[in-house]
Amino acid sequence: MTTRRSRGDGGLRWDEARQRWIATMTLGYTAAGKRIVKKATGKTKTEAKNKLKEIIRDHEDGQPTLPPNYTVKDAVTYWLENGLHGRDTSTIKMYQIYARNHVIPHLGARKLRELSVEDVDRWLQGKAGELSTRSLKLIHNILNRSVNNAMRRDKVKRNVVELCEIPEGRAGRPSKALILTQAEAVLKAADAAPPRIRAYIVVSLLSGARTEEVRAIAWSHVVTYDQQAQAWLPVGEAGWDHTDFAIYVWRSVRKKGDTKTPRSRRSLALPKRCVEALKTLHQAQDGTRELIFSTSSGSPVSAHNMRRDFRKVLDDAGLNGKDWAPRELRHSFVSLLSDHDIPIEDISRLVGHSNTVVTETVYRHQISPVIQEGARAMDGIFPMPENP
């Protein structure tokens, strides 16, 4: 004969349709007089009772009851739809692609409350041979922010993703820099190219500005020093019959038009090659456009179109255009200055870095590694005796 359960233990019954044990307990009444009933299910009596005890403990601690069937896919989907307001359209699309291809297929069906550190570690390790370290950080970031968002909405108690280490990913294509002879060949090929891509390559290579900064430069930010006015004036107002020219690198094509960092806002003197290339482009556009690098209708030119034209010029210069990216013009700028003994402090200021540590870290392959000053000083202090 089945023993009657003690008072306060709640109910326990077998559901034939669901093939599950269902444990229930009444915890009181609402203000409207409705009973507050908590339920838990399990394949065994013990499992059902233990789950019910956990639910009751959370209720007594004032914590909300976690939804039992809320999955990782639900959390990621919610974050993609509601957690990216104000982001650029291309950024949102990138997050969606990575989530759809790398997060949801592998972890999406997992119940969020059951997601463990081991699950995440195995997932990241499995992706390490497929993705670069940067991409691994990105998919980890998507999952981490999705779970944090779910935790704020009481869908899960803690975020196990924060406890996971990101492994080293697949080695990506290392960035390159043009050597002097290659840079000369590229400049020569650019001189024979259409005015827009010629100016883009010359300004990028000889000023060190980022690609997103160059594409955002307006003609009003190309200035010359007017001796008569004793002031820097836009070339559209002062003309090109002057000696000193500069560009204001104050904006970029990033969201809201800001540069990468506040220190990136800088004013750069223009070499003569840049002045000539910009003057030719200005004349070709009849001085009617706001942006330097724009389409025939005056709208901003896309990164894809500039990359396509850039690679054509590199093909004409005897290089394989597909092996190069426009951002490597900036790497070449750093490398060429370093090879010609320009101090690292000056290079750092020119490229808009906050300090030399950033320059040495980001462009460590482009910076000449041999520091000569110490050896030269010691040779002067302790000269070698001349052979008799």
PyMOL commands that set and color helices and strands:
alter all, ss='L'
color gray80, all
select helices_A, chain A and resi 45-60+72-82+89-107+112-114+117-128+133-152+160-163+180-191+195-207+211-214+219-221+235-238+255-257+262-264+272-284+303-316+321-323+328-339+344-351+356-362+373-381
alter helices_A, ss='H'
color red, helices_A
select strands_A, chain A and resi 11-15+20-29+35-42+222-226+231-234+245-249+266-269
alter strands_A, ss='S'
color yellow, strands_A
deselect
rebuild
show_as cartoon
